[in-house]
């Protein structure tokens, strides 16, 4: 690739990935400060119940994602990727900033958690098409012999957001006294989301889209004046439902594994290892930095050896090693805790590196963002956003802190079985 082509591809990559950075930055800092948010916005009589409620609000945003995927996906498929992606990043930035100014339960009572929930719902609606739309853009506009690498940068952007969130949390907890972190310090990282939002809008407003031939719609589809399907979701469900089910099945592990390993574990380490929040955030920062390198490595590996072999290896590793890794995580030793979380980074990097491209390759262009977004967000809503809440409840119900390992293993079994039913897509042209 020449230097000019590389520079052009780099600009597209930044523009495509930056929205994911903002999205996951917000979700990361919400997860990292979950214990503090629980005390600020919910009655403090039962700390466990307050924490579950806090993660419940986290999950509520995810329940809006399938609807957001339907709306943003429709805009992307009918009016273009640029408009959809600019809209989604703008809608994400506003609620993130407003959370920094929300009054607490002590100040306004029940209105506090209701306002928090409303903002999370708006965010869920906006990001329903953000990740899938940006990945689709990257795969469509990148070098076609490096689709695995191109698509992986959507996830790199997401991981960069988690890293920024972790770093922001670590800085706040290191600089601000503990009492002030609980009263106002936790708000600072949410306020910084405005900077990412402005940058995202700027880059997205300068997006360029590749000129491609659109696929012929299926017989019987309702067409608009351009000869394209009037409602992409209808065409997708009628004619691409098997591919949509594949996306649902595979992303059960994406949701459960990712949110346990890189959002919930910070809370787990604090609660069960008696590790200070700052130390837990330091560990997570190291691990996410490592993951940022792993994801494009495995994405590029799938361009050479195929999507399925790489992803099957990652899913099998989650089945075999989730329990041993949680033993390390519960060891109360800094080195072993770090090793355990690094282990999850390797396994999830292997599984998720080729995943964005693999999912994009399942659908023709005229329904691609809609079908991918809706199918992707269903398991993320049911299993991803609820994962911190579910494992917190499972630990309380079972009395064992190893419950998250079994939940991750079950999700990996579903993903592994689904992958076995899918065709290899590496050498097939991107469906038009």
C-alpha positions as CSV (number, residue, x, y, z in Angstrom):
1,X,0.0,0.0,0.0
2,X,1.5,3.4,-1.0
3,X,2.0,6.1,1.5
4,X,-0.9,8.2,0.0
5,X,-3.3,5.3,0.1
6,X,-2.3,4.5,3.6
7,X,-2.9,8.1,4.7
8,X,-6.3,8.1,3.0
9,X,-7.2,4.7,4.7
10,X,-6.0,6.0,8.0
11,X,-8.3,9.0,7.9
12,X,-11.2,6.8,7.1
13,X,-10.3,4.5,9.9
14,X,-10.2,7.3,12.4
15,X,-13.5,8.7,11.2
16,X,-15.1,5.3,11.3
17,X,-13.7,4.2,14.7
18,X,-14.0,7.4,16.8
19,X,-17.7,7.0,17.6
20,X,-17.0,3.7,19.2
21,X,-14.3,5.4,21.3
22,X,-16.9,7.8,22.7
23,X,-19.5,5.0,23.2
24,X,-17.2,2.7,25.1
25,X,-15.6,5.5,27.0
26,X,-19.0,6.3,28.5
27,X,-19.9,2.6,29.2
28,X,-16.5,2.1,30.8
29,X,-16.6,4.9,33.2
30,X,-20.1,4.0,34.2
31,X,-19.0,0.5,35.0
32,X,-15.8,1.6,36.8
33,X,-17.7,4.1,39.0
34,X,-20.7,1.8,39.5
35,X,-20.2,1.5,43.2
36,X,-20.1,5.3,43.7
37,X,-23.0,5.8,41.3
38,X,-25.0,3.3,43.3
39,X,-24.5,5.4,46.5
40,X,-25.3,8.7,44.6
41,X,-28.5,7.7,42.8
42,X,-30.1,4.9,44.8
43,X,-31.1,4.5,48.5
44,X,-28.1,3.3,50.5
45,X,-29.9,0.9,52.9
46,X,-28.7,-2.2,51.0
47,X,-25.4,-1.8,49.1
48,X,-25.9,-5.0,47.1
49,X,-29.4,-4.0,46.0
50,X,-28.2,-0.5,45.1
51,X,-25.3,-2.0,43.0
52,X,-27.7,-4.3,41.2
53,X,-30.0,-1.3,40.5
54,X,-27.1,0.6,39.1
55,X,-26.2,-2.2,36.7
56,X,-29.9,-2.5,35.9
57,X,-29.8,1.1,34.6
58,X,-26.7,0.1,32.7
59,X,-28.7,-2.8,31.2
60,X,-31.7,-0.5,30.4
61,X,-29.6,1.4,27.9
62,X,-28.8,-1.8,26.1
63,X,-32.5,-2.8,25.8
64,X,-32.9,0.3,23.6
65,X,-30.1,-0.8,21.3
66,X,-32.2,-3.1,19.0
67,X,-34.6,-0.2,18.4
68,X,-31.7,2.1,17.8
69,X,-30.1,-0.4,15.4
70,X,-33.4,-0.4,13.5
71,X,-33.6,3.4,13.2
72,X,-29.9,4.2,12.6
73,X,-29.6,1.1,10.4
74,X,-32.5,2.2,8.2
75,X,-31.0,5.7,7.9
76,X,-27.6,4.2,6.9
77,X,-29.0,1.8,4.3
78,X,-31.5,4.3,2.8
79,X,-29.7,7.7,3.2
80,X,-26.1,6.8,3.5
81,X,-23.5,5.8,6.1
82,X,-22.2,9.4,6.7
83,X,-25.5,10.8,7.9
84,X,-26.2,7.8,10.2
85,X,-22.8,7.9,11.8
86,X,-22.8,11.6,12.3
87,X,-26.2,11.5,13.9
88,X,-25.3,8.6,16.2
89,X,-22.1,10.2,17.6
90,X,-23.9,13.5,18.3
91,X,-26.8,11.7,20.1
92,X,-24.2,9.8,22.3
93,X,-22.2,12.9,23.3
94,X,-25.1,14.9,24.7
95,X,-26.3,12.4,27.4
96,X,-22.8,11.6,28.4
97,X,-22.1,15.2,29.2
98,X,-25.5,15.7,30.9
99,X,-24.7,12.8,33.3
100,X,-21.9,14.9,34.8
101,X,-24.5,17.5,36.0
102,X,-27.2,15.2,37.3
103,X,-28.4,15.9,40.9
104,X,-28.3,12.9,43.3
105,X,-30.9,10.9,45.1
106,X,-30.3,12.9,48.3
107,X,-31.0,16.1,46.4
108,X,-34.1,15.3,44.4
109,X,-35.1,11.9,45.5
110,X,-36.7,9.4,43.0
111,X,-36.2,11.9,40.1
112,X,-32.4,11.2,40.2
113,X,-32.5,7.6,39.2
114,X,-35.3,8.3,36.7
115,X,-33.2,11.0,35.0
116,X,-30.2,8.7,34.9
117,X,-32.3,5.9,33.4
118,X,-33.7,8.3,30.7
119,X,-30.2,9.4,29.6
120,X,-29.0,5.8,29.4
121,X,-32.1,5.0,27.2
122,X,-31.2,7.9,24.9
123,X,-27.7,6.6,24.7
124,X,-28.8,3.1,24.0
125,X,-31.0,4.3,21.1
126,X,-28.2,6.3,19.5
127,X,-25.5,3.6,19.8
128,X,-27.7,0.9,18.5
129,X,-26.3,1.6,15.0
130,X,-23.0,3.1,16.0
131,X,-20.7,0.1,16.3
132,X,-22.3,-1.9,13.5
133,X,-22.5,1.2,11.2
134,X,-18.9,2.1,11.7
135,X,-17.7,-1.4,11.2
136,X,-19.7,-1.7,8.0
137,X,-18.2,1.6,6.8
138,X,-14.6,0.4,7.6
139,X,-15.1,-2.9,5.8
140,X,-16.7,-1.4,2.8
141,X,-14.2,1.3,2.3
142,X,-10.9,-0.5,3.3
143,X,-8.7,-2.7,1.2
144,X,-10.8,-5.8,0.3
145,X,-8.0,-8.2,0.8
146,X,-7.6,-6.9,4.3
147,X,-11.2,-6.8,5.4
148,X,-10.4,-8.6,8.6
149,X,-7.9,-6.0,9.6
150,X,-10.1,-3.1,8.5
151,X,-13.1,-4.2,10.4
152,X,-11.1,-4.9,13.6
153,X,-10.3,-1.2,13.9
154,X,-14.0,-0.6,14.9
155,X,-13.2,-2.7,17.9
156,X,-9.8,-1.0,18.4
157,X,-11.8,2.3,18.7
158,X,-14.1,0.7,21.3
159,X,-11.1,-0.6,23.3
160,X,-9.5,2.8,23.0
161,X,-12.6,4.2,24.6
162,X,-12.4,1.7,27.4
163,X,-8.7,2.6,27.9
164,X,-9.5,6.3,28.0
165,X,-12.2,5.6,30.5
166,X,-9.9,3.5,32.6
167,X,-7.2,6.0,32.5
168,X,-9.6,8.9,33.3
169,X,-10.9,6.9,36.3
170,X,-7.3,6.1,37.5
171,X,-6.3,9.8,37.2
172,X,-9.3,11.0,39.1
173,X,-8.9,8.4,41.9
174,X,-5.2,9.2,42.1
175,X,-5.5,13.0,42.2
176,X,-8.8,13.6,43.9
177,X,-9.2,12.7,47.6
178,X,-11.4,9.6,48.2
179,X,-14.2,11.6,49.8
180,X,-14.3,14.0,46.9
181,X,-14.3,11.2,44.3
182,X,-17.5,10.0,45.8
183,X,-19.1,13.5,45.9
184,X,-17.9,15.2,42.7
185,X,-14.8,13.6,41.3
186,X,-16.6,10.8,39.4
187,X,-18.4,13.5,37.3
188,X,-15.2,14.8,35.7
189,X,-14.7,11.8,33.3
190,X,-18.3,12.2,32.1
191,X,-17.7,15.9,31.4
192,X,-14.7,15.0,29.3
193,X,-17.0,13.0,27.0
194,X,-18.0,16.4,25.4
195,X,-14.5,16.6,23.9
196,X,-14.7,13.2,22.3
197,X,-18.2,14.1,21.0
198,X,-17.1,17.3,19.3
199,X,-14.1,15.4,17.7
200,X,-16.4,12.6,16.6
201,X,-18.8,15.0,14.9
202,X,-16.0,16.8,13.1
203,X,-14.4,13.6,11.7
204,X,-17.8,12.1,10.8
205,X,-18.9,15.2,8.9
206,X,-15.9,14.6,6.5
207,X,-16.6,11.0,5.8
208,X,-16.2,9.7,2.2
209,X,-18.2,6.7,1.0
210,X,-17.1,4.2,-1.7
211,X,-19.1,4.2,-4.9
212,X,-20.5,0.7,-5.3
213,X,-23.2,-1.1,-7.3
214,X,-26.1,-2.0,-5.1
215,X,-27.5,-5.5,-5.1
216,X,-30.8,-6.3,-6.8
217,X,-33.6,-6.5,-4.3
218,X,-35.4,-9.8,-3.8
219,X,-38.5,-10.5,-5.8
220,X,-41.6,-9.3,-4.0
221,X,-39.8,-6.6,-2.0
222,X,-41.6,-3.2,-1.7
223,X,-39.4,-0.7,-3.6
224,X,-39.0,3.0,-3.4
225,X,-38.5,5.4,-6.3
226,X,-34.8,4.4,-6.6
227,X,-35.7,0.7,-7.0
228,X,-34.4,-0.1,-3.5
229,X,-36.3,-1.9,-0.7
230,X,-38.6,0.5,1.1
231,X,-38.0,-1.1,4.4
232,X,-34.6,-2.9,4.7
233,X,-35.6,-4.7,7.9
234,X,-38.5,-6.4,6.1
235,X,-36.2,-7.7,3.3
236,X,-33.6,-8.7,5.8
237,X,-36.0,-10.7,8.0
238,X,-37.6,-12.4,5.0
239,X,-34.5,-13.4,3.1
240,X,-31.5,-13.2,5.5
241,X,-33.0,-14.5,8.7
242,X,-30.5,-17.4,8.9
243,X,-27.6,-15.0,8.8
244,X,-29.3,-12.8,11.4
245,X,-29.6,-15.8,13.7
246,X,-25.9,-16.5,13.2
247,X,-25.1,-13.0,14.3
248,X,-27.3,-13.4,17.3
249,X,-25.7,-16.7,18.4
250,X,-22.1,-15.6,17.9
251,X,-22.6,-12.4,19.7
252,X,-23.9,-14.0,22.9
253,X,-20.2,-14.6,23.8
254,X,-19.2,-11.1,22.6
255,X,-21.7,-9.6,25.0
256,X,-21.2,-11.8,28.0
257,X,-17.5,-12.3,27.7
258,X,-16.6,-8.7,26.9
259,X,-18.7,-7.1,29.6
260,X,-17.6,-9.5,32.3
261,X,-13.9,-9.3,31.3
262,X,-13.5,-5.6,30.8
263,X,-16.3,-3.8,32.6
264,X,-17.5,-6.0,35.5
265,X,-14.1,-7.3,36.6
266,X,-13.1,-3.9,38.0
267,X,-16.0,-4.2,40.4
268,X,-15.2,-7.8,41.1
269,X,-11.6,-7.1,42.0
270,X,-12.6,-4.3,44.4
271,X,-15.3,-6.4,46.1
272,X,-13.6,-9.8,46.4
273,X,-9.9,-9.1,46.5
274,X,-10.1,-6.0,48.7
275,X,-8.1,-4.1,46.0
276,X,-8.5,-0.3,45.9
277,X,-10.4,1.1,43.0
278,X,-7.3,2.9,41.7
279,X,-5.3,-0.3,41.6
280,X,-8.2,-2.2,39.9
281,X,-8.3,0.6,37.3
282,X,-4.6,0.4,36.8
283,X,-4.8,-3.3,36.1
284,X,-7.7,-2.8,33.6
285,X,-5.7,0.0,31.9
286,X,-2.8,-2.4,31.3
287,X,-5.0,-5.1,30.0
288,X,-7.0,-2.9,27.6
289,X,-3.8,-1.5,26.2
290,X,-2.7,-5.1,25.5
291,X,-6.1,-5.9,23.9
292,X,-5.8,-2.9,21.5
293,X,-2.7,-4.6,20.0
294,X,-4.3,-8.1,20.0
295,X,-7.5,-7.3,18.2
296,X,-5.9,-6.1,14.9
297,X,-3.4,-8.9,15.1
298,X,-6.1,-11.5,15.2
299,X,-8.1,-9.6,12.6
300,X,-5.2,-9.7,10.2
301,X,-4.6,-13.3,11.1
302,X,-8.2,-14.1,9.9
303,X,-7.3,-12.5,6.5
304,X,-4.6,-15.2,6.1
305,X,-6.1,-18.3,7.8
306,X,-9.8,-17.6,7.7
307,X,-12.4,-16.1,10.1
308,X,-13.8,-19.4,11.5
309,X,-10.5,-21.1,12.7
310,X,-9.4,-18.0,14.6
311,X,-12.8,-17.4,16.2
312,X,-13.3,-21.0,17.0
313,X,-10.0,-21.0,18.9
314,X,-11.1,-18.0,20.9
315,X,-14.5,-19.6,21.8
316,X,-12.9,-22.9,22.7
317,X,-10.4,-21.1,24.9
318,X,-13.2,-19.4,26.8
319,X,-14.9,-22.7,27.5
320,X,-11.7,-24.3,28.7
321,X,-10.0,-21.5,30.7
322,X,-12.7,-19.2,32.1
323,X,-12.7,-21.1,35.4
324,X,-8.9,-21.2,35.9
325,X,-8.7,-17.6,35.0
326,X,-11.3,-16.7,37.7
327,X,-9.3,-18.7,40.2
328,X,-6.3,-16.3,39.4
329,X,-8.6,-13.3,39.6
330,X,-9.8,-14.3,43.1
331,X,-6.2,-14.9,44.4
332,X,-5.8,-11.5,46.0
333,X,-2.3,-11.3,44.4
334,X,-1.7,-8.3,42.1
335,X,0.5,-10.4,39.7
336,X,-2.0,-13.3,39.5
337,X,-5.0,-10.9,39.1
338,X,-3.2,-9.2,36.3
339,X,-2.3,-12.5,34.7
340,X,-5.9,-13.7,34.9
341,X,-7.3,-10.6,33.2
342,X,-4.6,-10.8,30.5
343,X,-5.7,-14.3,29.8
344,X,-9.2,-13.1,29.2
345,X,-7.7,-10.4,26.9
346,X,-6.0,-13.0,24.7
347,X,-9.1,-15.2,24.4
348,X,-11.5,-12.4,23.7
349,X,-9.0,-10.8,21.3
350,X,-8.8,-14.0,19.4
351,X,-12.6,-14.3,19.2
352,X,-13.5,-10.7,18.6
353,X,-10.6,-9.6,16.3
354,X,-12.3,-11.2,13.2
355,X,-15.8,-10.8,14.5
356,X,-16.8,-7.4,13.1
357,X,-15.8,-8.3,9.6
358,X,-17.3,-11.7,9.8
359,X,-20.7,-10.3,10.7
360,X,-20.5,-7.6,8.0
361,X,-19.8,-10.2,5.4
362,X,-23.1,-12.0,6.0
363,X,-25.4,-9.4,4.3
364,X,-25.8,-7.6,1.0
365,X,-25.3,-3.8,1.0
366,X,-28.9,-2.7,0.7
367,X,-29.8,-4.3,4.1
368,X,-26.3,-4.6,5.6
369,X,-26.4,-2.1,8.4
370,X,-30.0,-2.7,9.4
371,X,-29.7,-6.5,9.5
372,X,-26.3,-6.5,11.2
373,X,-27.4,-3.8,13.7
374,X,-30.7,-5.5,14.8
375,X,-29.2,-8.9,15.0
376,X,-26.1,-7.7,16.8
377,X,-28.0,-5.6,19.4
378,X,-30.4,-8.3,20.4
379,X,-27.8,-10.5,22.2
380,X,-26.0,-7.4,23.4
381,X,-29.2,-6.2,25.0
382,X,-30.2,-9.5,26.5
383,X,-26.8,-10.8,27.5
384,X,-24.2,-8.0,27.2
385,X,-25.7,-5.1,29.0
386,X,-27.2,-7.4,31.6
387,X,-24.0,-9.3,32.3
388,X,-22.8,-7.2,35.3
389,X,-26.2,-7.3,36.9
390,X,-26.7,-11.0,36.2
391,X,-23.4,-12.1,37.6
392,X,-23.8,-9.9,40.6
393,X,-27.1,-11.6,41.2
394,X,-25.7,-15.1,40.5
395,X,-22.9,-14.6,43.1
396,X,-25.5,-13.5,45.6
397,X,-27.8,-16.4,44.9
398,X,-25.2,-19.1,44.7
399,X,-22.8,-17.9,47.3
400,X,-19.8,-18.5,45.1
401,X,-17.7,-15.8,43.4
402,X,-16.9,-18.2,40.6
403,X,-20.4,-17.9,39.1
404,X,-19.2,-15.4,36.4
405,X,-16.9,-18.1,35.0
406,X,-19.7,-20.5,34.4
407,X,-21.8,-17.8,32.8
408,X,-19.0,-17.0,30.4
409,X,-18.4,-20.7,29.6
410,X,-22.1,-21.1,28.7
411,X,-22.0,-18.1,26.4
412,X,-18.9,-19.6,24.7
413,X,-20.6,-22.9,24.1
414,X,-23.4,-21.1,22.2
415,X,-21.0,-19.1,20.1
416,X,-18.8,-22.2,19.3
417,X,-21.9,-24.2,18.2
418,X,-23.1,-21.3,16.0
419,X,-19.7,-20.8,14.3
420,X,-19.8,-24.5,13.3
421,X,-22.9,-23.9,11.2
422,X,-21.5,-20.8,9.4
423,X,-19.7,-20.7,6.0
424,X,-16.2,-19.3,5.8
425,X,-16.4,-15.8,4.3
426,X,-12.7,-14.8,4.0
427,X,-12.4,-15.5,0.3
428,X,-15.9,-14.6,-0.8
429,X,-16.5,-11.1,-2.4
430,X,-18.3,-8.7,-0.1
431,X,-22.0,-9.2,-1.0
432,X,-23.4,-6.3,-3.0
